[in-house]
Each structure stands twice: as structure tokens, then as C-alpha cells.
Amino acid sequence: MIKRAVRWLLTRLFRVRLLGIEHYHQAGDRVLIVANHCSYLDPILLWAFLPDEVTFAISTLMFQRWWVKPGLWFAKVFPMNTLQPLSVKALTNYVKGNRKAAIFPEGRITVTGSLMKIYEGAALIADKADAMVLPIRIDGTQYTPFSHLQGVVRLRWFPPITMTLLPPRKLTLPAGVTGHERRRRLGLLLSDLMSNMIFETGRHRQTLFGALLDARAVHGGGHALLEDLQRQPLSYNRLIAGALALGKALLPLTRPAENVGLLLPNLNSTVAAFLGLQVHGRVPALLNYSAGLHTLRSCCGLARIKTLLTSRQFITAANLQGIVTALAERIRIVYLEDVAATIGLGGKIRAYLAALSADYWYRRRDRADDPAVILFTSGSEGAPKGVVLSHANLLSNREQLAARLDLTPRDVLLNAMPMFHAFGLTAGTLLPLLYGMRTFLYPSPLHYRIIPEIAYDINATVLFGTNTFLAGYAKHANPYDFYRVRYVFAGAEKLQPETRRLWAEKFGLRVMEGYGTTETAPILTANTPMFYRAGTVGRFMPGIDWRLEEVPGVEMGGRLHVAGPNVMLGYLRPDQSGALDPPSSRYGQGWYDTGDIVQVDDEGFVTILGRAKRFAKVGGEMISLALVEDLAARLWPGHLHAAVTLPDDRRGEKIVLATQYPAADRGALAKYGHQQGYSELVLPREVRVIKDMPLLATGKVDYPALTSRIRDGQDAA
């Protein structure tokens, strides 16, 4: 009767929802329940809403506290000393008796709002007891005063609470894994199970604008979250109002489902225009303003863009007048300044009032699979391709990253990665925007002296960049410029050992390298504080299925194919009149062939061996050009190196290394390669010193341009 009364009271106060209760009954009798731990309310919720009698494992210290003792009259508890192995053994024997026990594997209430470290003991209990593991996600209690998040998130007395039960599963390992290795591997399985639970119960089946409204409900409409060089921070209310105002003003100029080009830098108004187009059913196509006229025309043709939104001030500052004039021959150019002038004071007031009631008018969960944005591949190995990503693709990738990182609203993110780059859009803009983090948008990642100063000025705690950009910042920054930074993430190109060493020695920071593609929105893997291995790109994100295809001539690893909720809707093909070409590979529909040759170890850490297109066939052997570049980087650190192939009558192909190291010599590289145990086939036939390496706006080497320059002999040997 008391249990029913507590359940009734909690339901009325917190509007508690219990989802997936059928999984509780599927688990059987011998069950270990594992749940995330957000507040002191969590065990009360589990006791009140789970139908059977469940025994709770609690620490002996908590067991002795006076305010816990009244609860012991109504619930079964199992006191545990986490420092005593016998406690784990005792609970294991208890569960073996066909009983249900609940445990919080984190061992403490979270102080970040995200998962904390997962203790291996819970996994060992499930394994030794041969019990099913039932994951339960508790969401909402972290916003109550009963949590440990005072000063981290906006607390309130009665936020809605959701308890989600996921399907039960067994923790299984291959036969022969014993001892300490078995314990470690079981802990890894449980950690993955918990992070998958956080991802699967996330809210990625909606639109970006709906997720923005959810974020406002959590953090408050007045919470400031977006700032640019004009130093006028936008709150959630102001951003939503700006998006609604711009979107409505653009309605007469566009049609429903039309692809609208955005040629804009990292600015508050760019984010507002991006969201404003989406909320009214238009699809923004983010264009690379540094790509040149030919590429921009090609991208506009791929996406069938008829209207392009830009800014006069930006066009003048970036000296793009000629390109915009040429584009205007085929495309209508609309300037933000002109659109803003049509809104007026009355329009702004109406937009602000609409923003306050947007939860009732602008939620469209049925549009989760609609196109949300069109991005274009970098073109580092050929012509760019149009990539169509849905709302669910982008939100899934945002949830995947958040399930592995302890990012909080107290973090300040400095984003200099352009939004036309998937890394800059998802990780640098949407992730912080939807998690209440304050974001500073900077228009160019190439200002190596200015960006460290801005990081120092705004007290940045999170920084994203490529190897090229991070190396530039480290070279010019004062050792104290990044004094508040706690996370530095590198992607888009291989992180060089010299860059990693420089950040560690100069700033005391460990650079987290990740990997992804535009087609996967973009993050597939990442190193994190709890799972880090230098030289790798980390472990796969939750929800990613992967397979390796055998490649003839490649002994280690294989060609990576992936599937998951973050994989694109499809490509825009120039010969299909704007129709989508959905992802497909030899493994079926929905699978995407990354074209990358990777190696995955027994703990799931991924090492990139190179692009399938970036392997040279020399003397019948497959040679990774990335390996050649890495060899040169180790011998001549601090300089840019790039390997390309040219036809060779005798061997089929020859490798040519282009380098910016002034004293580069093939003999020295050959000697070093032999010392490292590499065969003659791995060594480049030629080494060419070049002054200016052709780069794309993302910092990647422009390999087609470099190959053309070397083939035409534009650089001296």
C-alpha cells in the first residue's frame, strides 16, 4: 500500500513515464538491473515503479546514514563495500539464487549530468551469476534539487521524469578470456551497454528546431548561448525569435522543400537563417565560400539551387564580388541586410511573441527523416558530392557524441571550423546549441594568432580543429592562452605526433583525435577521456554497425563499411535531376562504404591506414600513401608532407613525396625508413620540396591540385 502511495505521489509531482516495462518481464528471474545515477530520487523511483521486489546494492557508507534508514523498512538492500572483493562475491551468490538486484555501476551520483566511469564489479557480478542485464535509463532527476548539479544545470522542483527499460542482454565474451583480461573486457562491455542506453533513449526522432525548443525548456529562455565577433550574445528566446523572423521573411522568395544556398561565415545570423529556413520546410545548402567559382557552380547545380542567401558585408570583406556576380547570372542572390530591412519593429515583436509560444506551433516530429541540410564533400580527391542529411541524422550524431563526453552548460566552446564543414556544423554548432553550452563563432580557422587570444578572452573550455589548424594555434599561442581548455578535439585529417606532443608539452593538454565523414554527419569514432589510445582515432560511437571488407594486397585491416542512424539520406547526383541516391554497399541498403582502410583492435580502437584511393600499387604490393606521409612526419616533424602517385612504366605507379621541409633529401628518408624496418617499396621514388602546399578551406591537402602541379613540373625537385 505504501509503495502504491509513493508511486501515485511521484506520478503526480513529476509526471513520471515508465517505458518498456515489457522488457522487465522478458528478463526472467535472475537479473542484474543497471541504471544511470542522477540523484537521490533514483532508487526510490526504481523501488516504486518496478513491479516485483528488487534488492538494491548500496554502499556501506550510504547504508549507515540516518536519513537512509527509514527506507530500509520498506525496501530490500544489500550493503556493499566496493573496496572488498568479498562484497562482489556475496552479491554474485545472492543473484545466483534467481533473484533480481539493482546496482548503479557508476558508484556515485553524477556531477556532470553525463555518465561517469563504470566500475567493472557490476559486469563481473552479471558474468559470474550468469544473469541477464537489464539497463534502465532515468532521465529528469538530474534537474531536481536532489541531484549534485547545482550550478551546472538549471534546477527546478518538479521536472518531468522518464524511466526507460531497454531489452535485457547477456554479457558474453569469447571462450578462453580469463583472469584480469576477462574482468577488463567485461567492464568495457558494460560501459558500452550504458553509453548505448544513453544514446538509444535520446531524443533524436524529431527536427532540429524541436530539439532547440527542448533545450530551451531545460536551460531557460534567457540562457545566453551564442556569440560572434559582434559580441552580442543570443539567448534561446532571441535565437528562436530571429529564426522565426528570418524564416518568415524568406517565405515569399522560396518554395516549400526548395534547396536554398547559404554563402555565409560563422555568425549568429547564419545560425538563425539556417534554422529559419528549416522551420518553414526549406533545406539550407551550406556552400564553401573558399572553393572558387567552378566548384560553387558545380555545387549549386548538384543541389538545384535557385536562390542564394549571403551578406554584402561578408562579400566585401572576403573579396567575393566577382564570384557572386558570376553566380548571379544563373541564381537569384538575396542579401541578409535586405531581408532584415523588411522585418521592421512590428515583425520583430510578432516573432518574439511567436517564439514564446513556439512549443505549440512548430513541433513536427513526423519530419525527423526529412532533409535538414545539404553539405558538400571536401573534394580533396576529386569533384565535391552533394550529401543530404536528415534531422534525425544530425541529432543522432549529436546524441552519440554526448553519450561519450561529459559536456555541460558550464562549458564554453570556441568554434572556428566553418559550418559548411560537417565537423563545424554538428560538433561545433549543433552539439553546444542543443546542450546549453555557450558557443563563440569565429569566421576563419586560419587566424593562428587571433584564435588563441579569443580562447583566452572568452575562457574557452572546448576547442575543435584539424591537425593543420591546431599546429598553427600551438605555434603562435602563449602557454597560458588555453588555461581553461579541458578538451581539444582533432578531426578531418590525421593528427601528427608532433602536434600531439606540442599540445601536451606547451599546454598540458591531450588532443582527442576522432574520425568521420560528411556522409555520416560526420563523427564515427573518437577518443574520449575514459577511452583514449594515442595513434588511433578512438572507438566507434554508440549505435554504429561496422564491417571490414577484405582488400587484396592489404594484410592488416580492411575497407570500412558502416550503418547507423547518422548515415546520410543519400547523394545528389548530377545525372539524376536532383534525385537522391541512397547509401548502399555490398552489405545492403543503408550501409555506407567509407572508402577508408582501417584496422580495429580487440578493444574497438580504430587505426586509419589510409584511403582506398590513396594506396599505390608498387611492384604488385599495396602501399599506403598515409604511411609514407607519416614516415616523413616522424623524420621531419613540424612541416607539412603529402604523398601522391604518378604512372611508372616499370612498376606501374611511383610514389612522389611533396614536403615543405627545406632540407628534405630522399637519401635521409631512405636511411630512416630502413632503420624503422620498412622495405624499399614503401619509400617514395622522388622527394620534392615545395613552398606552398595547396590546401582546402578545411585544412586538408588538395591532392588533385598537388598531383597536377607535380605532374606538370611546377615545383622544383
N, C-alpha and C positions, 0 to 999 in steps of 0.2 A: 504494500500500500504506500509506503514511504517512497519507494522507487518510482511508482506511478505519479505521485505528487510532485517529486522533483522534476520528472520528465515534463509534466504539464507546465510547471513554472518556467523551466528553461525554454520551452517552446514558445510560451507567451512573451517572455522577455527578449529572447534572441532570435525568434523566428527560425528555429533550428530545422534544417532539412537533412534527412537521412537518405542517402542514395546508395543503391547497390546492395541492399540487405540480403538479396538472394545469394550473394557470394559468401555470406556468413554461413548459411545453411549448406552450401556446397563444400565447405572446408572440412566437414567431418567432426570427429570428436577430439582428435589430437592436433591442437592448433596453437601456434605462437602468433599472437596479434602484435604487429609492429606499427607504430604511429609516430608521426612527427610531433614535436613537443613545443607548443607556442605559449602556453600559460598554465596557471594553476587550475584552470577550469577543465583542462583536457581529461584527466582521469575521471572527474565527475560526469562529464559527457559520455565517456565510454561506459561507465557503470550504469548510467540512467537509460541509455538508448540501445545497448546491446541486449538481446532478448534473454540469453542464458546467464548463469552465474559464471563470472570470469574472475580469475585470480590476477591481481596486479603485482608485478615485481617493482618494488620501490627500494631506494637506498636506505641503509640502516640509519643514516643521519636524519633523513626525512621522516622515518618511522618514529623517531624519538621526539619530534616537535609536538608541542602541546595542542596546536590547532589542527593537527592531523588526526590525533587520537579519537575524536568523536566519529570520524568517518570509518574507523576500524570496526565500529559496532555493526555497520551495515554492509561492508564490502570485505571480501577475502583479499589479504595481502600476503606477499612473500618477501620478507626483508632480505636485501642482498647487499653485500659488501663487494663493490666492484674490484677491490684490490685483492680479494681472496678467491683463488681458483675453486675452492670447495663450494662457494656460493653458486657458481655456474653449474657445477656438477649436481648440486642439490636441486636446482630448478629444472635441470635436464631430467632427472629421475622423476620429478613431480609431473612434468608434462608427459612423460612416457606412460603414466597411468591413465591415458586417454582423457586428459584434462585440457582446458583452454586457459592460457595465460597471456597477459598483455604486458608489453615492455616498450619503453621508449629508448630506441637504440642510440639516440644522441646523448643520453645520460644526463641531460640538463635542459632547462628551458632556453630556447634560442634567444640570443641577444642581438641578432642581425635581421631577423624576420625570414631568413633562409635556413636551409638545412645546415647543421654544424657537423662536426666529424661523427662518423658512425663507428661505434665500438664493435669489435669482432665477436665479443662474447655472445651477443644475441644470435648471430649466424651460427655459432658453434652449438648453441642450445638446440636450434632447429635441426641441425645436422645430426647431432648425437641422439636426439629424441625421435628422429625420423618423423618430424611433424610438418604439417602444411604451414606455410607462412601466409598470413592474411594482412595485406597492407591497408591501412586506413589513413586517409588524409583529413586532417582537421584544419579548417580554414575560417578565419574570422576572429578567433580568440586572441590573435596577436594584436588586435586593435583595442582590446579591453584594458582597463587598469590592472588586471590580474596578470599581465604579461611583463616582460623585462625590457620593453621597448619604449619606455618613457624617454622623450627627446629624440627618438628615431623616427617614429610614425605618429600620425595624429590619433590620439586615443579618444575613445568615447565609451559610454557605459553599456549601450546595448546594440552593437553592430550585428548584422545577420551572420549566422554561423552555419557552415555546411560541413557535414561529415560524409565522406565518400569512401565506400568499401570497394576495393578492386578485386579482381579474380584471385583466388588463392593459388599458390605455386610452391613447388619444392625447390630447395637449393641443391643443385646437383653438380658434381664435379667428375671429371674422368677418373677411371679406376687407376690406382697407383699413386695418387697425390696424397701424401701423408704428412704428419708432423706439423712443423711450423708453416710449411708451404701451404698445407691444407687450410690452416686457420687463416692465413693471409688471403688466400683466394676466396674463401667463404666470405670474409669481410668485404672483399671487393664486389662479390655478387650481391650482398645485402645493400651495399652503398649504391650500386646501380639500380637495384629494385626501388630504393627510396627516392632516388632522383627521377626515375621513370614515373613513379607515383606522382611526384610534384608536377611533372610535365603533363601527364595524361589528364590530370584533374584541373589543368589550367584553362583559361577562357579564351581559346583561340578559334572557336567556331562563331565568329562574329566579324563585323567590319572594324577597320582601324578607328573610325570615328566613334563607334560604340565602345571600343576599348578605351578611347580617350575619355569618354563620359564616365566609364567605370573608374578610371584613375582619379578623375575629379571627385567622385563620390568618396573615395578612400582618403585623399590627401587634402581636400577642401578647395573650393573655387578660387580662393585668394592666394593659394600656394604659388609662389613665383618659381618658374621652371625653365624659361627660355630667354636667352640674352645674346645679342650680337654686338658688333662694333659700335652701334649707336648707343649702347649702354642704357637701354630702356627695357628692363625685364618684363616679360609677359607672364601673367598668371594663367591658370586654366581658364578662367572666365573670359579673360581678354583674348586668349588664343582662339577659343571656340567662337567668340563673337566675331573676331577677324576672319576666321574661316567661313562662317556663315555669310558675312557681308560680301567677301570677295567671290564666294561661290555663286551667290545670287546675282551679283553684278555681271558675272561671266555667262549667265544663262542665255541672254539674247544672242551672244556671239558663238555659241556652240550648240550641238545637238546631243540628246541622250546617247550614252555609250560611245561618244566620239573620243578619239585619242587626241589629247591636247599637248603640244610640246611645251616644256619648261626649259628656258635657257637662262638660268639664274644661279647665283652663287649661294653659299651658306649664309642665309639671312632669316630673321624671324618671318618676314613676309613670304619667303619661299615656302616655309613650312605651312603658313596659313593658306597660301594658294594651293599647295599640294593637297591639303585636307579639304579645302573648299570645293575643289573640282570633284573629289571623291564623294562628298556628302550629297552631291546632286547628280551622281551617276556618270560623271565623266572620268576618263582614265588619263592621269598625267603620264607623259613620256619624258623622262629626265634625260636631257641631252648634254653631252660633253662639250663644253664651250671651247676647249683647247684642242679639239680633234681636227680642225680645219674644214674648209668649205666642202671638199669632196666627201668626207666621211659624214658630215652633218646632212648633206643632201641625201646620201645613201640611207641614213637612219630615218630621216623624215619620210622617205619613200617606203621603207620597210613598214613603218607604223601608220602609213597613210595619213600623215599629219596635215591638216588644212589650216590650223590656227596655232600660232606660236606665241607664248607669253614670255616677255622679257622686260627689261628695265632700261630706260635711256641712260640713267646714271651709270649703270653697270656696263653697258655697251661702250660708253665713252671711256670709262676707267680701264676697261680691258682691251680697248682699241679694236673692237669688233665691228666697226661701222661698215667696212667693206663686205664682210661675210653676211651681215644682216641685210644689207642692200641686195646682195645676190639672192639670198633666200626669199626676199620679198617678191621676187619675180614669180614665184610659184605658190607662196604661202602667205596668208594674212598675218601680219605682225601686230600684236597687241601689246601695249606698254602698261606696266603696272601703275605708273603715275597717272595715266589717262583713266584707268579703271577706278583708281582710288578717288579721283576727282568727281566721278559720277555718283559716289555713295552719299556724300553730304552728311550733315549732322543728324537729320531725321533718320537716314538709313543706318547710321551707327547706333542710334538709340534703339531702333527696332531690332537690329542684330543682337545687341546686348540683352534685350528682353527675351529674344528667341533663345539665346544661349542659356539663360537661366531655366528655361523650360524645355531644353533640347532633349532631356531624357524621355519625354513623352512623344516627341515628333520625329526624331532622327535615328531611332534604333531599328536596324534592318538585319537581323541575324540570318535571314534567308539569303543574304548576299555574300556570305563568307567565301564562297567559291567563285565569285565574280572577279574579273581582273581589277587589281588595285593600282598597279603601276607597270610601266614598260621601261626596262633598263636595257642597256646595250653592252655586250661583252667588250672587253678592252681592245680587242683587235691586235694583241701582241703577237699573234701568229697568223693573222690573215684579216679578212674583212669582218667588221663587227656583225653580230647577230642580234636580232631583237628578242628579248626574253620577257615573257608575260608572267607576272607573279600575282597571285590572288591575295585577298585579305588574309585568308587562313594560312597561306604560305608564309607571309611576313610575321604574323602573330605567332605561328608555331615556332619559327626560328627565334623570336624574341623570348618565348617561354622556355625553349630548350637551353638557351644561354643562361637565363635567370635561374633555372633549376640547378645549375652547377656553380653559380657565383653568389657571394653574399653582398650584392649591391643593395644600397639602402638610399632613402631620400636624403640622407646627410651627405651623400657623395656629390661631387662637382665634376662633371665630365667636360673636357675640352675636346671639341670635335673640329679638326681642320680637314678631315677627309671629305671630299666633295660628295654631295648627296646623289650625284649621278653614278657614283660607285656603290655597289651593293653593301660593302662594308661600312661606308659612311652613312648610308640610309638606315639600315637595320640596327647595327650595333651603335653607331654614333649619334643617331637621331631618335629612332622609334623606341629603342630599349629604354633610354633615360626618360623620354617623354611620357611613357606609359607606366613608369615606376616611380614617378615623382622626383627624379634626380634633377638637379639644376644643370642645364647644359649651356655651354658657351659656344656659339657657332663662329668659326673663323673662316674667311673665304678662300684661303690658299694654304696648302701644307708646305709650300716651298720657302716660306719666310723663316729660315732657320734661326735667325737671331731674335725675331719678334715673338714667336710662339713660346719659347721658354719664359720670356718676360711676362706674357699673358698668363701662363700657368702659375707663375709666382704671384701675380696680382690678384687672380680670382681664387687662389688656394685650391687649384685643381687636385682631385684625388684619383681620377681615372683618365688615361690617355690612350688613344688608338693611333696606329700609324703603320707604315710599311718599313721594311728594313732601310730603304734609302732615306726616308724622312727621319726615322729615329736616329740613324747615324749622323745626319746633319744637325739635329737638335742637340745630341750629346756633344758634338764637336764644339758648338758655339755657346752652350749654356754654362752658366755659373753653377758650381756644385750645389748651391742652395736653391736654385730655381724650382726644383721639383721636390722641395722638402715635405710637402703634404701628399704627394702622389703615393698611392699604395698599389695600384695596378697599372701596368703598361702592357698593352696587347699589340702583337705584330701579326700582320696577315698580308695577303695579296702577293707576296714574294718571299723567297727563302730568307730566313733570318741568319745572317752571317755570324760566326763565332766571335769575330772582332767586335761587332755591335753589342752582342750579349755581354762580352767581357767589359766593354767600356761602360755600359749602364750599371753593371754590378760594382765596378771599382769607383766610378766617379759619383754615382748617386746612391749606391747601396740598394738598387732595385733589380729584381729578377724579371726579365721580359718574358711574358707568356706568349708563345707562338701558337698560332692557330692556322686552320686551312679551310678553304671553302671555294665555292664557285658562284658566279652570278645566278646560275640556274638553280641553286639550292638556297637562295635568299639571304645570305650566302654561306653561313657557318655550318661546317660538317664536324670538325674536330677542334679541340682547344686544350691547351694546358691550363690547369687551374691550380690554386694554392695547395689543394689536397692531393691532386694527381698531376705531377709535373715530372717530365723527363727531358733534359736538355738534348737538343739534336732531333727531337721528334716534334710533331705538331699536335701532340696530345691524344686524347681518347675521343671516340665518337660521342656526339650529343645524344641525349635520350630520344627514343623514337626513330632512330636511323637504322634501317636494314642495309647490310652491305655484303657484297660478294667480290671475290677476286678472280678474274679471268686469266687463265694461263697465257703467257706471251712467249712465243718461240724465241729462244735465244736469251731470255731473261731468267736466270736461275733463282733469284731471290724476289719474292713478291709477285704481284700480278696487276692486271688492269682493273681499276676500281669501278664498280657499278654500285649505285646507291638508290634507295627508295625511302620515302617518308613523307610526312605531311608538309614539309618545307620544299619539296621538289616542285619546280615550276609547272604552270599550266601547259606551257609549250613555247616553241619558237615561232616567230613571224618569219615566213619565208618570202623572198622577193618574187618567186614564181607562183605564188598561191593566192594572189589578190587579197592579201591581208588575213587569210585564214590561218588558224593555229595548227601547228604540227606538234601534237602532244609527245611527251617524253616516252621513249621506248628503247629497249636494248635487247640483247639476246635472252635476257631473263624475263621479258614480258613487258606489257604496258605498265606505265608508272615508274619503270626503272630508268635511271639516267646513267649513261656511260660518261664518266668524268674525263676519260682520256688520259688519266694520270696513272703512272706505275707506282704502286705503294707497297710497303711491307707492314704487316700488323703482327706484333709480338703476342705472347700468351696472356698479357695483361691488357691488351687492347690498345696499346700505344702505336700510333701510326707514324711511319717514316716515309717521306716523299722521296722516291728515287728519280723521278723526272716525268715529263710529259711523254706520252707515247710518240707524239710527233717530234719530240726532242731527244730521240735516240738515233744515233748514227750507226749504220751497218758498215763496219770496217773489217775487211778480211773475213767476212762471214759471221762476225761477232757483233752483238748489240751493245753499244757503248752509250752510257747516259751522258748527255751534254751537261746536265746539272752536276755530275760528278767531276767533270773537267773544271767547271767553274769553282766548285768547292775546293779542289786541289790548289787552284791558283789563289783563292782567297786565304787559304791557310799559309801559303808561302809568302804572299804579298798582301797582308791584311790592311784594311783601311782604304782600299781602292776598289773600283768597280770593274768586274770582269764579265764577259759574255762569250759563250761558245756557239758557233754556227757551223753548218756543214756546206760544203761545195762539192760538185761532182769531181770524181777522180777516175781516170782511165784504168789505173792499175788495181785499186782497192774498192772501187765503186763509189765511195764517199771519202772525203777527208775532213778532218776537224780543224777549224781555224779559231784561235782564241784572240778576241779583242780585249785589250786591257788599258786602263788609264794609269797603270804604274809606269813611270817614265823609263826606268832601267830594266824593264821586263826583257828576259832572254830565254829562248827555248831551251838552251843547254842547262841553265839553272833549274828550270821547271822539270826537265827530264831527270836530272840528278835527284831532285827532291822526290819525284814520283817513284823512282826506283827504290829510294830509301824507304818509302812508305809501302812498298810491296806491290805497286801497280805495274802491269805489263806495258809494253811499248805501244800496244793498240789504244790504250786509254789516253796517251799523250797527244796533244794537238800537233799536226804537221807543221803549222805556222803559228807564230805569235806576232800580233800586230799591235803596236802602241797607237792609240787614238786619243785625241784631245777631248772631244765631246762625244760622249756616248748618247745615241738617240734614245730618249725616254718618252714614255706616255705620261699623261697627267697624273696617273696613279702611282708613278714612280717605277713602274715596270720597264724593262728594256724593250724597245720597239725592234723585235727581231727581224721582221721583214725589211725595215729600213736599214738595219745594220748589215744584213746579208747583201742587200743591194749595193751598199757603199763598199763593202769588201770585194764583192764580185766585180764592181766597176773600177776597183783600184783607187778609190778616192782617199784612202788612208795609206800612208807610207808604211812599209814593212820595217 
